[in-house]
């Protein structure tokens, strides 16, 4: 099963057949919105609008843990997120797509883990994106007629404000490719939940570092986003069709193996129950 989290402008999944709305409760509170389960071709797909209907939830207010836990409850194994982003490189132009493969986290208000409260676990984030799923995104985007950059560093800021010029130039000096506000926490939690995860960044602007660009303008972002969101939707649909009938051959499904440090007997029963979809097979 494929999960899709749609960001700014990506509020629905065209081509989803036999759609069933599902409202879930999670141990971490309510997800952003109703999940919609259906099918694209022969593959079952679950869609969630990251910011909720009407785009009402700030990046810092998102309940990332509930969103990912809900995907896990529904049986999702692979998860694609789509985010709008600013470009930090001249050759990555507004309207391009970037199938990122690395992240830098510059947030400070968010719970980045399912663990704690009596259970300790550590997973590797050396390569936070599933290489197989990322390759599928590149192929799916190019088949949709988009200019897709294969790999890139996603710099995640707290927001909701955009960067100052000084910040933008500093981040560029660190070699990042795109800047946005949401995908890093999803990548962390997806790895803990043993999901294959990949992010498709839809580039809408040059942040504020570019000599020819003024301050980031939300109106311009929305204009570029509307012109290109169909390509992103088509890219995801192409991935769904390509994955039908294929089992996972990567190591994402065992990312937590050996990572739980706490003696199982010492884990509080309520924590075990809350995390059962994630840790159950190891207890």
C-alpha positions in Angstrom: 0.0 0.0 0.0 1.2 3.5 -0.9 0.6 6.5 1.3 0.7 10.1 -0.1 0.9 13.2 2.0 0.0 16.3 0.0 1.4 19.7 0.9 0.6 23.2 -0.2 -1.6 23.1 -3.3 -1.6 19.3 -3.3 -5.0 18.9 -1.5 -6.3 15.9 -3.4 -5.2 12.9 -5.4 -6.8 12.9 -8.9 -7.3 9.4 -10.4 -8.0 7.8 -7.0 -10.8 5.3 -7.6 -13.2 3.6 -5.2 -12.5 6.3 -2.6 -13.3 5.6 1.0 -12.9 8.3 3.7 -11.4 7.1 7.0 -11.3 9.1 10.2 -8.8 7.7 12.6 -7.9 8.2 16.2 -4.2 7.8 17.2 -2.4 7.7 20.6 -0.8 11.0 19.6 -4.1 12.9 18.9 -5.9 13.7 15.7 -4.2 13.6 12.3 -4.4 16.6 10.0 -7.6 15.5 8.4 -9.6 12.5 7.0 -7.5 9.9 5.2 -8.9 8.9 1.8 -8.2 5.3 0.7 -8.7 4.2 -2.8 -6.8 2.7 -5.8 -4.7 3.9 -8.6 -4.6 1.1 -11.1 -3.9 -2.1 -9.1 -2.3 -0.4 -6.1 -4.1 0.6 -3.0 -3.3 4.3 -2.1 -4.0 6.3 1.0 -4.0 10.1 0.7 -3.8 12.8 3.5 -3.8 16.5 3.1 -0.9 17.6 5.3 -2.4 21.0 6.3 -6.0 19.9 6.4 -9.0 21.1 4.4 -8.7 24.8 3.7 -5.0 24.8 4.6 -5.6 25.7 8.2 -2.6 24.1 10.1 0.9 25.8 10.3 4.0 23.7 9.8 4.9 24.0 13.5 1.3 23.0 14.5 1.2 19.8 12.4 0.7 16.6 14.4 3.4 14.7 12.5 3.3 11.7 14.8 -0.5 11.3 14.4 -0.2 11.6 10.6 2.5 8.9 10.3 1.0 6.6 13.0 -2.3 6.8 11.0 -0.6 5.7 7.8 1.0 2.8 9.7 -2.4 1.8 11.2 -3.8 1.6 7.7 -1.1 -0.7 6.4 0.9 1.7 4.4 4.5 0.5 3.6 5.7 3.2 1.2 5.1 6.9 1.8 5.5 9.8 -0.6 5.3 13.4 0.6 4.9 16.4 -1.7 6.1 19.8 -0.5 6.5 23.2 -2.1 10.0 24.6 -1.7 12.3 27.5 -2.5 15.4 26.9 -4.7 18.8 27.6 -3.3 20.6 26.8 -6.5 20.6 28.7 -9.8 20.0 25.6 -11.9 17.0 24.5 -9.9 14.3 26.8 -11.4 10.8 27.6 -10.3 8.5 24.9 -11.8 11.1 22.2 -11.4 10.7 19.1 -9.2 13.4 17.8 -6.9 13.4 14.2 -5.6 15.5 15.0 -2.5 17.7 12.4 -0.9 19.1 14.3 2.2 17.8 16.6 4.9 19.1 19.2 7.3 16.9 20.0 10.2 16.7 23.6 11.5 13.5 23.3 13.4 13.1 23.6 17.2 9.5 23.2 18.3 8.6 19.7 17.1 8.4 16.2 18.6 10.6 14.2 16.2 10.1 10.7 17.6 7.5 8.2 18.6 9.8 7.1 21.5 10.2 8.4 25.0 7.8 8.0 28.0 9.5 4.8 29.1 11.0 3.4 25.8 14.3 4.3 24.2 15.1 3.5 20.6 17.6 4.7 18.0 17.4 4.3 14.2 19.8 5.4 11.5 19.1 8.5 9.4 22.3 8.4 7.5 20.3 7.9 4.3 16.8 9.2 5.3 15.1 8.5 2.0 14.4 5.1 0.5 16.6 4.9 -2.6 14.2 2.6 -4.4 11.2 4.9 -3.9 13.3 8.0 -4.7 14.3 6.5 -8.0 10.7 5.7 -8.8 9.8 9.3 -8.1 12.4 10.6 -10.5 11.1 8.2 -13.2 7.5 9.1 -12.5 8.1 12.8 -12.7 10.0 12.6 -15.9 7.3 10.5 -17.4 4.9 13.2 -16.5 6.9 15.7 -18.5 8.5 17.5 -15.6 12.0 18.6 -15.1 13.1 16.5 -12.2 16.4 16.8 -10.3 17.7 13.4 -9.1 18.7 14.1 -5.5 19.3 17.2 -3.4 19.5 18.5 0.2 16.2 19.7 1.7 16.8 22.3 4.4 13.9 22.4 6.8 13.2 25.6 8.7 10.7 26.2 11.5 8.7 29.0 9.8 6.1 30.2 9.3 8.1 33.2 8.2 10.4 33.0 5.2 14.1 33.5 5.6 15.9 36.8 5.9 18.4 37.5 3.2 21.3 36.9 5.6 19.8 33.5 6.5 19.2 32.6 2.9 22.8 33.3 1.9 24.1 31.4 5.0 22.0 28.4 4.1 23.3 28.5 0.5 26.8 28.5 1.8 26.0 25.1 3.4 25.3 23.6 0.0 21.6 23.0 0.4 19.4 22.7 -2.7 15.9 23.5 -1.5 14.3 25.1 1.5 10.9 24.3 3.0 9.2 23.7 6.4 7.7 20.2 6.7 9.3 17.1 5.4 12.1 16.5 7.9 9.9 15.3 10.7 8.0 13.1 8.4 11.3 11.5 7.3 12.3 10.9 10.9 9.0 9.3 11.9 8.7 7.3 8.7 12.1 5.7 9.4 11.0 4.8 13.0 7.8 3.3 11.6 9.8 1.3 9.1 8.1 2.9 6.1 9.9 3.6 2.8 9.9 7.4 2.5 10.6 9.8 -0.3 9.9 13.5 -0.8 9.1 15.3 -4.0 9.8 19.1 -3.7 7.9 21.4 -6.0 10.0 24.5 -6.5 8.1 27.7 -6.5 10.7 30.5 -6.0 14.3 31.4 -5.5 13.9 32.2 -1.8 15.3 35.8 -1.4 19.0 35.2 -2.2 18.7 35.5 -6.0 19.8 38.9 -7.4 16.9 39.1 -9.8 14.4 38.0 -7.1 12.6 40.3 -4.6 11.4 39.1 -1.2 9.5 35.8 -1.4 6.0 36.6 -2.5 3.2 34.3 -1.5 1.1 35.3 -4.5 3.9 34.3 -6.9 4.4 31.0 -5.0 0.7 30.2 -5.4 0.8 31.0 -9.1 3.8 28.8 -9.8 2.4 26.1 -7.6 -1.0 26.0 -9.5 0.9 25.7 -12.8 2.9 22.7 -11.7 0.9 20.8 -9.1 -0.7 18.7 -11.8 2.8 17.4 -12.8 3.5 16.4 -9.2 0.1 14.6 -9.0 0.9 12.8 -12.3 4.3 11.9 -11.0 2.8 10.3 -7.9 0.2 8.5 -10.0 2.9 7.1 -12.2 4.8 5.8 -9.2 1.7 4.1 -7.9 1.2 2.3 -11.3 4.8 1.3 -11.4 4.8 -0.2 -7.9 1.7 -2.3 -8.3 2.6 -5.9 -7.5 6.1 -5.2 -6.4 7.3 -6.1 -2.9 9.9 -4.1 -1.0 13.5 -5.2 -1.5 15.1 -2.4 0.5 16.0 -2.4 4.2 13.4 0.2 5.3 11.1 -2.5 6.7 13.7 -3.5 9.3 15.0 0.0 10.2 14.0 -0.5 13.8 15.6 -4.0 14.2 18.0 -4.0 17.1 17.1 -0.3 17.8 15.0 -0.7 20.8 17.3 -0.4 23.8 14.8 -0.7 26.6 14.2 -4.0 28.3 10.8 -5.1 27.0 9.7 -5.9 30.6 10.4 -2.3 31.6 8.3 -0.7 28.9 5.0 0.6 30.3 2.0 -1.4 29.1 0.3 1.7 27.8 3.3 2.7 25.7 3.5 -0.9 24.3 -0.2 -0.6 23.3 0.2 2.9 21.7 3.2 1.8 19.7 2.0 -1.7 18.8 1.7 -1.0 15.0 5.3 0.1 15.1 7.1 -2.1 17.7 4.7 -5.1 18.0 6.8 -7.5 15.9 9.8 -6.9 18.1 8.1 -7.6 21.4 
